[in-house]
């Protein structure tokens, strides 16, 4: 190569490099409001929400704050894990911060103070009661703080627990809630206290979105298994044809999925009670009488027949057995609730238990033209519609900014992010979130023309047709009446039981279930099924009346005993099926 050619080649290389370097500047856009800079205010939020939700709300809030207050905001997200991990983290941090403050103040830290400070009920002991009161008397970051402002996401169970433990405080007095949240300008209710027995807001927490629980399925995998219809009820997942084909999340790792298991058991209670001939009106009356009487569990007051409770207990037991059979069909128990619809869409599982929005998002991202890889359904009458709250943390270092964030999330502007299509006015920038908003004017309301008109206007921009009864959160909530007495007190117990019954003894469970299926199915093997469905009698006999006591016992010791019991029972069931 001659000198001139070599020089020309070098010149071309340098020119190309210059173009590459210059491209970002040539195509650079003006910095949007969501783009923050040094010195902008920072809000610290702990959240189990996935990254796309965090990103969209960070951008949306920053833009909203700049329009309202002339300054963008940066959110410092603390993505610790699921709600279980977050609750453990909050407890540890608050205990440490409060202990350090008491020591600085020259106050004693007696034995049992760590547990007493964050107990859900005030201790009877005077010394520990003072520790409990002292923790709740301080809401100033100048005293003690965990350096986090907001708890955003998770279920009402965890946010209610956080309030009872003193981690969260009311963001506003009842008479100072920002205009437009509870009602519109015409006084129409926008944010009810709840529906179907579920609490959607309290003085301390506000549901930012609504969630249901249901079943996702892959039509191609169903066809391969010879299953001709989409599973639409929880009982469908107990079909032996689903053996090794159900994706399930570990309920001890996900509070939301633990709630789904509660829904399965609760729906069986309701099925049994209605089948016994009790009307919804009678159920409502009975439960009101029982609540007013404040009697021990299972004891019925005057006017409530004893057989009513017997019917509930029969349904409760049927629900536990249904969960067991679904667990016997499980392909796996994963740590993350978002994995199940991903695997189902990919064909790695035929069906699974899912939170509604995880399934809807996955259905959208995997749709190929007219080919649908994932179906989702909330079983009508099989799931309550529960809230996904937001709360202000005690000792928030930026309390005013935190209140503004809550106001934004609960406003019409913030609510649009949950289900608007990306790129629509007021919608998310990049990703469809496929969540159900909580505001009433996103859903049909024929009795209030103005609200109905706004719902229709929103529907032009939403990813899901919120006017469809199968998606309408208010319609679904009305089809399921949650009775907390039936299952709410057993929430922790269910998590422990499912772990021992379906996971720690999972190998033996699946072997027994497979043997029963190959021997003609459950109906042909009553002896084996009776052995399979036995429940432990340690530390107390497992039943509806004793579940609360069992849940309150030493959890680790109880689970070890239950696991041994189930393994022995399942081995006996397998032997009976193969005789």
C-alpha positions in Angstrom: 0.0 0.0 0.0 1.5 3.4 -1.0 1.8 6.3 1.4 -1.2 8.3 -0.1 -3.5 5.3 0.2 -2.5 4.6 3.7 -3.1 8.2 4.7 -6.5 8.2 3.0 -7.4 5.0 4.9 -6.4 6.5 8.2 -8.4 9.6 7.5 -11.5 7.5 6.8 -11.0 5.6 10.1 -10.7 8.8 12.0 -13.7 10.3 10.3 -15.8 7.2 11.1 -14.7 7.4 14.7 -15.6 11.1 14.9 -19.1 10.3 13.6 -19.6 7.6 16.2 -18.5 10.0 18.9 -20.7 12.8 17.6 -23.9 10.7 17.2 -25.1 11.0 20.8 -24.8 14.8 20.5 -26.4 15.0 17.1 -29.5 13.1 18.2 -29.5 14.3 21.8 -33.0 15.4 23.0 -33.6 18.1 25.5 -33.5 16.9 29.1 -37.1 15.9 30.1 -38.6 16.9 33.4 -38.1 13.3 34.6 -34.3 13.7 34.1 -32.9 14.9 37.5 -29.8 16.7 38.4 -27.6 17.2 41.4 -29.4 19.2 44.1 -32.9 18.0 43.2 -35.0 16.7 46.1 -34.7 13.0 46.8 -37.5 10.7 48.0 -36.6 7.3 49.4 -39.1 4.6 48.7 -39.1 0.9 49.7 -41.1 -1.2 47.3 -41.7 -4.8 46.1 -42.8 -3.4 42.7 -41.0 -4.6 39.6 -38.6 -2.3 37.8 -41.0 -1.1 35.1 -43.5 0.1 37.7 -40.7 1.9 39.7 -39.4 3.5 36.5 -42.8 4.8 35.3 -43.8 6.2 38.7 -40.4 7.9 39.1 -40.8 9.7 35.8 -44.5 10.4 36.3 -44.0 11.9 39.8 -41.0 14.0 38.8 -42.9 15.5 35.9 -46.0 16.1 38.0 -43.9 17.7 40.8 -42.2 20.0 38.3 -45.6 21.1 36.9 -47.0 21.7 40.5 -43.9 22.9 42.3 -41.4 23.9 39.7 -38.8 21.3 40.5 -38.2 17.7 39.4 -37.6 14.9 42.0 -35.4 11.9 42.1 -36.6 8.7 43.7 -34.2 6.5 45.5 -35.8 3.0 45.3 -35.0 0.4 47.9 -35.8 -2.9 46.1 -35.1 -5.3 49.0 -37.4 -8.1 47.8 -41.0 -9.2 48.4 -43.2 -7.9 51.2 -42.0 -10.5 53.6 -38.4 -9.4 53.2 -39.5 -5.7 53.4 -41.4 -6.3 56.7 -38.4 -8.1 58.2 -36.1 -5.3 57.1 -38.4 -2.6 58.5 -38.7 -4.3 61.9 -34.9 -4.7 62.2 -34.2 -1.1 61.2 -36.8 0.4 63.4 -35.8 -1.6 66.4 -32.1 -0.6 65.9 -33.0 3.1 65.4 -35.3 3.3 68.4 -32.8 1.4 70.7 -30.1 3.9 69.7 -32.3 6.8 70.4 -33.3 5.5 73.8 -29.7 5.0 74.8 -28.8 8.5 73.7 -31.7 9.8 75.8 -30.5 7.8 78.8 -33.6 5.5 78.7 -33.4 1.8 79.6 -33.6 -1.0 77.1 -35.1 -3.8 79.2 -35.2 -7.5 78.3 -37.9 -8.1 75.6 -37.8 -4.4 74.5 -37.0 -5.3 70.8 -40.2 -7.5 70.5 -42.3 -5.1 72.7 -41.5 -2.0 70.7 -43.0 -3.3 67.5 -45.6 -5.6 68.9 -49.1 -5.4 67.3 -50.7 -5.1 70.7 -49.6 -3.1 73.8 -47.9 -5.4 76.3 -49.5 -5.9 79.7 -46.2 -5.4 81.5 -45.8 -1.8 82.5 -42.1 -1.5 81.6 -42.6 -3.0 78.2 -45.8 -1.0 77.7 -43.7 2.2 78.2 -41.3 1.0 75.4 -44.3 0.3 73.2 -45.8 3.8 73.8 -42.4 5.5 73.4 -41.9 4.0 70.0 -45.2 5.4 68.8 -44.8 8.8 70.4 -42.1 9.8 67.9 -42.6 10.7 64.3 -39.8 13.1 63.7 -36.6 12.2 61.8 -34.8 14.3 64.3 -35.5 11.7 66.9 -35.0 8.5 65.0 -35.5 7.4 61.4 -34.7 4.5 59.2 -34.0 7.0 56.3 -36.9 5.8 54.2 -40.0 7.8 53.4 -42.6 5.6 51.8 -43.7 2.0 51.7 -45.2 1.5 48.2 -46.8 -1.8 47.2 -47.6 -5.1 48.7 -50.9 -6.4 50.2 -53.2 -4.8 52.7 -52.2 -7.5 55.2 -48.6 -6.3 55.3 -49.6 -2.6 55.4 -52.1 -3.2 58.1 -49.4 -5.1 60.1 -47.0 -2.2 59.5 -49.6 0.2 60.9 -50.2 -2.0 64.0 -46.5 -2.4 64.6 -46.0 1.3 64.4 -43.9 1.4 61.2 -46.4 3.7 59.4 -48.4 6.8 60.3 -51.4 8.6 58.8 -50.2 10.8 56.0 -53.0 13.3 56.6 -55.7 14.0 59.2 -59.1 12.6 58.0 -60.3 16.2 57.3 -57.2 17.2 55.4 -57.0 14.5 52.7 -56.2 16.4 49.4 -59.1 17.3 47.2 -60.0 14.9 44.4 -58.8 11.7 46.1 -61.9 10.5 48.0 -64.4 12.3 45.8 -64.5 14.2 42.5 -65.4 17.9 42.2 -69.2 17.0 42.1 -68.9 14.9 45.3 -69.1 11.5 43.6 -67.2 8.9 45.6 -63.9 8.0 43.9 -62.2 5.9 46.6 -64.5 3.6 48.6 -63.3 2.1 51.9 -63.6 -1.3 50.3 -65.6 -3.8 48.5 -66.6 -7.4 49.0 -65.3 -7.5 52.5 -61.8 -6.2 51.6 -60.4 -3.0 53.1 -59.1 -0.7 50.4 -58.1 2.2 52.7 -57.7 3.0 56.3 -56.6 6.1 58.3 -53.0 4.9 57.7 -52.8 3.3 54.3 -54.4 3.9 50.9 -54.6 1.3 48.2 -52.8 2.6 45.1 -54.1 -0.1 42.8 -56.3 -3.2 43.0 -55.4 -6.8 42.4 -57.1 -10.1 41.9 -55.8 -13.6 41.9 -56.4 -16.1 39.2 -55.2 -18.7 36.8 -52.9 -18.3 33.8 -52.7 -21.1 31.2 -51.0 -21.9 27.9 -53.5 -23.1 25.2 -50.9 -25.1 23.3 -49.7 -27.0 26.4 -53.4 -27.7 27.4 -53.9 -29.2 24.0 -50.9 -31.4 24.4 -52.3 -32.7 27.7 -55.7 -33.4 26.1 -57.4 -30.7 28.1 -60.0 -29.0 25.9 -61.1 -26.1 28.1 -59.2 -23.2 29.8 -59.1 -23.6 33.6 -61.5 -21.0 35.0 -62.0 -22.3 38.6 -59.5 -23.2 41.3 -60.8 -26.8 41.3 -59.7 -27.2 37.7 -56.0 -27.1 38.8 -56.6 -30.2 41.0 -57.2 -32.4 37.9 -54.6 -35.2 37.8 -54.0 -34.4 34.1 -52.1 -31.4 35.4 -49.6 -33.5 37.2 -46.2 -31.8 37.0 -47.6 -29.0 35.0 -48.7 -26.3 37.5 -46.4 -23.3 38.3 -46.7 -22.1 41.9 -45.0 -19.6 44.1 -43.8 -20.3 47.6 -46.3 -18.5 49.9 -43.7 -18.0 52.6 -41.8 -15.8 50.1 -44.7 -13.9 48.6 -47.5 -12.3 50.7 -49.6 -11.9 47.5 -49.5 -15.6 46.7 -50.2 -16.4 50.3 -53.3 -14.3 49.8 -54.2 -16.4 46.7 -54.0 -19.6 48.7 -56.3 -18.0 51.3 -58.7 -17.2 48.4 -58.8 -20.8 47.4 -59.7 -22.0 50.9 -62.1 -19.1 51.4 -64.0 -19.9 48.2 -64.4 -23.5 49.3 -65.9 -22.3 52.6 -68.3 -20.1 50.7 -69.2 -22.9 48.2 -70.0 -25.3 51.1 -72.0 -22.7 53.0 -74.1 -21.8 50.0 -74.5 -25.5 49.1 -75.9 -26.1 52.6 -78.8 -23.6 51.8 -77.7 -20.5 53.5 -78.4 -17.3 51.6 -76.0 -14.4 51.3 -78.3 -12.3 53.5 -78.3 -15.0 56.2 -74.5 -15.2 56.0 -74.2 -11.5 56.5 -76.6 -11.5 59.4 -74.8 -14.5 61.1 -71.4 -13.0 60.8 -72.7 -9.6 62.2 -74.1 -11.5 65.2 -70.9 -13.4 65.7 -68.8 -10.3 65.5 -71.0 -8.5 68.1 -71.0 -11.4 70.5 -67.1 -11.7 70.7 -67.3 -15.4 71.7 -64.4 -18.0 71.4 -63.8 -19.4 67.9 -66.5 -21.7 66.8 -68.9 -20.8 69.5 -72.2 -19.5 68.1 -74.3 -16.8 69.7 -78.1 -16.9 69.9 -79.8 -16.8 66.5 -76.9 -18.5 64.7 -77.4 -22.3 64.2 -74.4 -24.5 65.2 -74.6 -26.3 61.9 -73.6 -23.0 60.2 -70.2 -23.2 61.7 -70.0 -26.9 60.8 -70.6 -26.0 57.2 -67.8 -23.4 57.3 -65.4 -25.9 58.8 -66.3 -28.5 56.2 -65.5 -26.0 53.5 -62.3 -25.0 55.2 -61.1 -28.6 55.2 -62.1 -29.0 51.6 -60.1 -25.9 50.8 -57.0 -27.2 52.5 -57.4 -30.5 50.6 -57.8 -28.6 47.3 -54.6 -26.7 48.0 -52.9 -30.0 48.7 -54.0 -31.5 45.4 -52.9 -28.3 43.5 -49.6 -28.6 45.3 -49.4 -32.3 44.2 -49.7 -31.2 40.6 -47.0 -28.5 41.0 -44.0 -28.5 38.7 -42.2 -26.3 41.2 -42.5 -23.7 43.9 -40.6 -20.6 42.9 -39.5 -17.7 45.1 -40.8 -15.0 42.7 -44.5 -14.6 41.8 -43.5 -13.1 38.4 -41.8 -16.3 37.2 -45.0 -18.3 36.9 -46.7 -16.5 34.0 -43.3 -16.2 32.2 -42.9 -20.0 32.4 -46.5 -20.7 31.4 -46.3 -18.4 28.4 -43.0 -20.2 27.3 -44.7 -23.6 27.7 -42.5 -24.7 30.6 -45.8 -25.1 32.6 -49.3 -25.6 31.4 -51.0 -23.4 34.0 -50.3 -21.6 37.2 -51.5 -19.4 40.0 -50.8 -15.8 39.3 -51.5 -12.2 40.4 -53.6 -10.7 37.6 -51.2 -8.0 36.4 -48.2 -10.3 36.1 -50.2 -12.5 33.8 -51.7 -9.7 31.8 -48.2 -8.1 31.2 -46.8 -11.5 30.1 -49.8 -12.1 27.8 -49.1 -8.8 26.1 -45.3 -9.2 25.7 -45.6 -12.7 24.3 -48.6 -12.2 22.0 -47.5 -12.9 18.4 -50.1 -11.4 16.0 -53.4 -13.3 16.6 -51.6 -16.1 18.4 -52.2 -15.9 22.2 -49.6 -17.8 24.3 -51.2 -17.0 27.6 -54.7 -16.8 28.9 -55.7 -15.3 32.3 -58.9 -15.4 34.2 -59.9 -14.3 37.7 -62.3 -17.0 38.9 -65.7 -15.3 39.2 -66.6 -15.6 42.9 -63.2 -17.2 43.6 -61.2 -14.2 44.5 -61.7 -11.0 46.3 -60.2 -7.8 44.9 -57.7 -6.6 47.3 -55.7 -3.4 47.6 -52.0 -2.7 46.8 -51.4 0.1 49.3 -49.0 2.9 49.8 -48.1 4.2 53.3 -46.0 6.9 54.9 -43.3 5.6 57.2 -42.6 6.8 60.7 -39.8 9.3 61.0 -39.7 9.9 57.2 -36.8 12.2 56.5 -38.8 14.0 53.7 -42.4 14.0 55.0 -43.8 16.7 52.8 -42.3 15.3 49.7 -43.6 11.9 50.7 -47.1 13.2 51.1 -46.9 14.8 47.7 -45.9 11.4 46.3 -48.9 9.8 47.9 -51.1 12.5 46.5 -49.7 11.9 43.0 -50.1 8.2 43.1 -53.8 8.5 44.3 -54.7 11.3 41.9 -56.2 10.8 38.5 -52.8 11.6 36.9 -51.1 8.9 38.8 -53.9 6.4 38.4 -53.6 6.7 34.6 -50.2 5.0 34.7 -51.6 1.7 35.9 -53.5 0.8 32.8 -53.0 3.5 30.1 -51.2 2.4 26.9 -47.6 3.6 26.6 -47.4 6.8 24.7 -51.0 7.9 25.3 -51.6 11.3 27.0 -50.8 10.8 30.6 -49.8 7.2 30.2 -46.6 5.5 30.8 -43.6 6.4 28.7 -42.3 2.9 27.8 -44.1 0.0 29.4 -47.8 -1.0 29.8 -48.3 -1.8 33.5 -51.6 -3.7 33.1 -52.8 -2.9 36.6 -56.3 -2.1 37.8 -56.6 1.5 39.1 -58.6 2.1 42.3 -60.4 5.3 41.2 -64.1 4.7 40.6 -64.2 6.7 37.4 -62.1 4.2 35.5 -64.9 1.7 35.6 -68.5 1.6 34.4 -71.2 3.2 36.6 -74.5 3.6 34.7 -76.2 5.1 37.7 -73.9 8.1 37.6 -73.8 9.5 34.1 -70.8 11.8 34.7 -68.7 9.0 36.1 -69.8 6.7 33.3 -68.7 9.3 30.8 -65.3 9.6 32.3 -64.9 5.8 32.4 -65.7 5.6 28.7 -63.2 8.4 28.0 -60.5 6.5 30.0 -61.4 3.3 28.1 -60.2 4.8 24.8 -56.6 4.8 26.3 -56.4 1.8 28.5 -54.6 -1.4 27.7 -57.4 -3.5 29.2 -61.1 -2.9 28.6 -62.0 -1.9 32.1 -65.6 -1.8 31.0 -65.6 -5.6 30.5 -67.1 -7.4 33.5 -64.2 -9.9 33.4 -61.8 -7.1 34.1 -64.0 -4.5 35.9 -62.5 -4.6 39.5 -65.8 -3.4 41.0 -67.8 -6.1 39.3 -65.4 -8.8 40.3 -65.3 -7.5 43.9 -69.1 -7.6 44.0 -69.1 -11.3 43.1 -67.0 -12.3 46.1 -67.9 -11.5 49.7 -64.9 -11.9 51.9 -65.6 -13.0 55.5 -62.4 -12.3 57.5 -63.5 -14.6 60.3 -63.3 -17.6 58.0 -59.7 -17.4 57.0 -58.0 -14.0 57.8 -56.7 -15.1 61.2 -55.1 -18.2 59.5 -53.0 -16.2 57.0 -49.7 -17.0 58.7 -50.8 -20.5 59.4 -51.6 -21.2 55.7 -48.1 -20.1 54.7 -46.6 -22.5 57.2 -48.9 -25.4 56.4 -48.5 -25.1 52.6 -44.7 -25.1 53.0 -44.7 -28.2 55.1 -47.6 -30.0 53.2 -46.6 -29.2 49.6 -43.0 -28.2 49.6 -40.9 -29.8 52.4 -42.8 -33.0 51.9 -43.3 -32.3 48.2 -41.4 -35.3 46.8 -43.5 -37.7 48.8 -46.7 -35.9 48.0 -46.1 -36.1 44.2 -45.1 -39.7 44.4 -48.3 -40.6 46.2 -50.5 -38.5 43.9 -48.9 -40.1 40.9 -49.5 -43.5 42.3 -53.2 -42.7 43.0 -53.7 -41.3 39.5 -52.1 -44.3 37.8 -54.3 -46.6 40.0 -57.5 -45.1 38.6 -57.7 -41.7 40.3 -59.0 -40.4 43.7 -62.4 -41.9 43.4 -61.0 -45.4 42.9 -58.6 -45.1 45.8 -60.5 -44.0 48.9 -58.1 -45.6 51.3 -55.1 -43.9 49.7 -56.9 -40.6 49.5 -57.8 -40.8 53.2 -54.1 -41.3 54.1 -53.0 -38.5 51.7 -55.5 -36.0 53.2 -54.7 -36.7 56.9 -53.8 -33.5 58.8 -51.3 -33.3 61.7 -52.3 -33.5 65.3 -49.2 -31.8 66.6 -48.7 -29.4 68.4 -52.5 -29.3 68.2 -54.9 -31.1 65.9 -55.2 -29.1 62.7 -58.7 -27.8 62.2 -60.5 -24.5 61.6 -60.9 -23.9 65.4 -57.3 -24.7 66.2 -55.6 -23.1 63.2 -55.0 -19.8 65.0 -53.4 -21.6 67.9 -51.2 -23.7 65.6 -50.1 -20.5 63.8 -49.1 -19.0 67.1 -46.9 -21.8 68.2 -43.2 -22.1 67.5 -43.4 -21.9 63.7 -40.1 -23.7 62.9 -40.8 -26.5 65.3 -44.3 -26.9 64.1 -43.2 -27.1 60.5 -40.6 -29.7 61.3 -43.3 -31.9 63.0 -45.8 -31.3 60.2 -43.2 -32.2 57.6 -42.4 -35.5 59.3 -46.1 -36.2 59.6 -46.9 -35.5 56.0 -44.0 -37.5 54.7 -45.1 -40.5 56.6 -48.7 -40.1 55.5 -47.8 -39.7 51.8 -45.6 -42.8 51.9 -48.5 -44.8 53.4 -50.8 -43.3 50.7 -48.5 -44.4 47.9 -48.2 -47.9 49.4 -52.0 -48.2 49.6 -52.4 -47.1 46.0 -49.9 -49.6 44.7 -51.2 -52.6 46.6 
